Amino acid sequence: MNSSDLRIVFAGTPEFAAAHLQAMLDADLNIVAVYSQPDRPAGRGHKLQASAVKELALQHGLPVYQPVSLRDPQAQEQLAALNPDLLVVVAYGLILPQAVLDIPRLGGINSHASLLPRWRGAAPIQRAIEAGDSKTGVTVMQMEAGLDTGPMLLKVSTPISAQDTGGSLHDRLAELGPKAVIQAIGQLARGEARPESQDDSVATYARKLSKADARIEWQRPAIELDRLIRAFNPWPLAHAIWEQQSLKVLAATPTGDHGAPGRILECSKTGLLVGCGSGALRLTRLQLPGGKPLSFADLYNARREQFAPGMQLGDGQ
């Protein structure tokens, strides 16, 4: 059987998932329906906003289903009525019970943005950078009821550079993942897939991101804070307290300088140098409350009197 002969249901929500759906459409795969999370309030007006996957599906005239849960028997009956051969899931965001995974003839596969079993869970891209991993990638796995525990079909990897942010790594994996999924679908269609069990003993968990995670605690080593700043750009953005306001830090460079944690050591157009638990950080791109992201050179030109060596930045708590 060829990949194009399979009746495929796709389930996903954010941009990462939309990149996979677009690639599958470009490959002329037979996508009979798309599932995405319900529309959510967004922006200052809290208007309901469709997901990136839903918008793409509608552009291509695909039927879209948005159940609140797939544990509902009626939602399961709706899926079964589509008579799918395969369910492809990418960052869908809803738990899929075993009863759902049993509906497609070939079960379900998932594209997960890590080299499993490392970084199972919601935020694998950011946690890999934060932890200082030298590489990451995408794993295509067969789905089971556990959280990212299923047998692996295919892995592709990419190095993590010292300049990578959560955003840049996301975009790179969004290019690698779709190709791997299409390859895995071909293997399944031809009966050539060779699933490999995960080693649970070396698994790690990538918990969901929160703004509290992004607090800059200056007592930590500069090299750790550099990774945190890069990992949480573009969201939730690392932040510290400056003049009782939240100062967002979008870019920084660790240095070998020394000073009290949180103490401003130097102010110049090259950046704001701040002491850390070991080493120091030169903050080069910042955002003040209500303002837009600016290089420190531009911020320093406008607010020179508000930055001076000896001043103290809070730890963001």
Residue pairs with C-beta under 8 A, 6 or more apart in sequence:
1 189
1 190
1 191
2 189
2 190
3 27
3 29
3 182
3 185
3 186
3 189
4 28
4 29
4 30
5 30
5 189
6 29
6 30
6 85
6 86
6 106
6 185
6 188
6 189
7 30
7 32
7 82
7 83
7 84
7 85
7 86
8 24
8 29
8 30
8 31
8 32
8 84
8 85
8 86
8 87
8 88
8 185
9 31
9 32
9 33
9 34
9 35
9 79
9 82
9 84
9 86
9 87
9 88
9 104
10 20
10 21
10 24
10 31
10 33
10 34
10 35
10 53
10 57
10 87
10 88
10 89
10 90
11 34
11 35
11 36
11 87
11 88
11 89
11 90
11 92
11 94
11 96
12 18
12 20
12 21
12 34
12 35
12 36
12 53
12 89
12 90
12 91
12 92
13 36
13 37
13 51
13 52
13 53
13 91
13 92
13 93
14 51
14 52
14 53
14 91
15 52
15 170
15 174
16 90
16 91
16 113
16 170
16 173
16 174
16 177
17 52
17 53
17 90
17 91
17 92
18 51
18 52
18 53
18 55
18 56
19 174
19 175
19 177
19 178
20 88
20 90
20 111
20 174
20 177
20 178
20 181
21 31
21 34
21 53
21 56
21 57
21 90
22 56
22 178
23 178
23 179
23 181
23 182
24 31
24 88
24 178
24 181
24 182
24 185
25 31
25 60
27 182
29 182
29 185
31 62
32 63
32 82
32 83
32 84
33 62
33 63
33 64
33 65
33 82
33 84
34 53
34 54
34 57
34 62
34 63
34 64
34 65
35 64
35 65
35 66
35 67
35 70
35 79
35 92
36 50
36 51
36 53
36 54
36 57
36 64
36 65
36 66
36 92
37 51
37 66
37 92
37 93
37 94
38 66
38 67
38 68
39 48
39 49
39 50
39 51
39 54
39 66
40 48
40 49
40 51
41 47
41 48
41 49
42 48
42 49
43 49
50 58
54 64
54 66
57 63
57 64
58 64
65 75
65 78
65 79
67 75
67 78
67 94
69 75
69 94
69 95
70 76
70 79
70 94
70 95
70 96
70 97
70 100
71 95
71 97
76 99
76 100
76 103
79 100
79 103
80 103
84 103
84 104
84 105
85 104
85 105
85 106
86 104
86 105
86 106
86 107
86 108
86 109
86 185
86 188
87 96
87 100
87 101
87 103
87 104
87 107
87 108
87 109
87 143
88 108
88 109
88 110
88 111
88 181
88 185
89 96
89 108
89 109
89 110
89 111
89 143
90 110
90 111
90 177
90 181
91 113
96 108
96 143
96 145
97 145
98 144
98 145
100 108
101 107
101 108
101 143
101 144
101 145
106 188
107 142
107 143
108 142
108 143
109 140
109 141
109 142
109 143
109 153
109 181
109 184
109 185
109 188
110 140
110 141
110 142
110 143
110 148
110 150
111 138
111 139
111 140
111 177
111 178
111 180
111 181
112 120
112 124
112 138
112 139
112 140
112 141
112 148
113 124
113 125
113 136
113 137
113 138
113 170
113 173
113 177
114 120
114 124
114 125
114 128
114 136
114 137
114 138
114 139
114 206
115 135
115 136
115 137
115 139
115 155
115 157
116 139
116 141
116 148
116 152
116 155
116 198
116 203
117 148
117 149
117 198
117 199
117 200
117 202
117 203
117 204
118 128
118 133
118 202
118 203
118 204
119 127
119 128
119 136
119 204
119 205
119 206
120 147
120 148
120 149
120 203
120 204
120 205
120 206
121 127
121 147
121 148
121 205
121 206
121 207
121 208
122 206
122 207
122 208
122 209
123 206
123 207
123 208
123 209
124 136
124 206
125 136
125 166
125 169
125 170
125 173
126 166
126 206
126 209
126 231
126 232
127 204
127 206
127 207
127 231
128 136
128 160
128 169
128 206
129 160
129 164
129 165
129 166
129 169
129 227
129 230
129 231
130 227
130 228
130 231
130 232
131 227
132 223
132 224
132 227
133 160
134 159
134 160
135 157
135 158
135 159
135 160
136 157
136 158
136 160
136 169
136 173
137 155
137 156
137 157
137 158
137 173
137 176
138 155
138 156
138 173
138 176
138 177
138 180
139 152
139 154
139 155
140 152
140 153
140 154
140 155
140 177
140 180
140 181
140 183
140 184
141 148
141 150
141 151
141 152
141 153
141 198
142 150
142 151
142 152
142 153
142 195
143 150
144 150
144 151
149 198
149 200
149 203
150 198
151 195
151 196
151 197
151 198
152 195
152 196
152 197
152 198
153 184
153 187
153 188
153 193
153 194
153 195
153 196
154 180
154 183
154 184
154 187
155 180
156 176
156 177
156 179
156 180
158 169
158 172
158 173
158 176
160 169
163 230
164 230
165 230
165 231
165 233
165 234
166 230
166 231
166 232
166 233
166 234
166 235
167 233
167 234
184 193
186 192
187 193
187 194
209 232
209 235
209 236
210 236
211 236
211 239
213 232
213 236
214 228
214 232
214 236
214 237
214 238
214 239
214 316
215 238
215 239
215 240
215 315
215 316
215 317
216 225
216 228
216 229
216 238
216 239
216 240
216 249
216 315
216 316
217 225
217 315
217 316
217 317
218 225
218 240
218 261
218 262
218 274
218 275
218 276
218 277
218 313
218 315
219 261
219 276
219 277
219 315
220 276
220 277
221 276
221 277
221 278
221 279
222 254
222 255
222 276
222 277
222 278
222 279
222 280
222 281
223 254
223 279
225 238
225 252
225 254
225 276
225 281
226 252
226 253
226 254
226 281
228 238
229 238
229 249
229 250
229 251
229 252
229 281
230 251
232 238
233 250
233 251
237 248
237 249
237 250
237 287
238 248
238 249
238 250
239 246
239 247
239 248
239 249
239 316
240 246
240 247
240 249
240 262
240 313
240 314
240 315
240 316
241 247
241 313
241 314
241 315
241 316
241 317
242 313
242 314
243 306
245 288
245 289
246 289
246 316
247 286
247 287
247 288
247 313
248 286
248 287
248 288
248 293
249 283
249 285
249 286
250 285
250 286
250 287
250 293
251 283
251 284
251 285
252 271
252 281
252 282
252 283
252 284
252 285
253 271
253 281
253 282
253 284
254 279
254 280
254 281
254 282
255 273
255 279
255 280
255 281
255 282
256 279
256 280
257 265
257 266
257 273
257 275
257 279
257 280
258 275
258 279
258 280
259 265
259 273
259 274
259 275
259 280
260 275
261 275
261 276
261 277
261 315
262 274
262 275
262 312
262 313
262 314
262 315
263 274
263 275
263 310
263 311
263 312
263 313
264 272
264 273
264 274
264 307
264 308
264 309
264 310
264 311
264 312
264 313
265 273
265 274
265 275
265 280
265 309
266 272
266 273
266 309
267 273
267 300
267 304
267 307
267 308
267 309
268 300
269 296
269 297
269 300
269 301
270 282
270 284
270 296
270 297
271 282
271 283
271 284
271 296
272 282
272 283
272 286
272 296
272 300
272 307
273 280
273 281
273 282
273 283
274 280
274 281
274 282
274 283
274 313
283 296
284 295
284 296
285 293
285 294
285 295
285 296
286 293
286 294
286 296
286 299
287 293
287 294
288 299
299 307
300 307
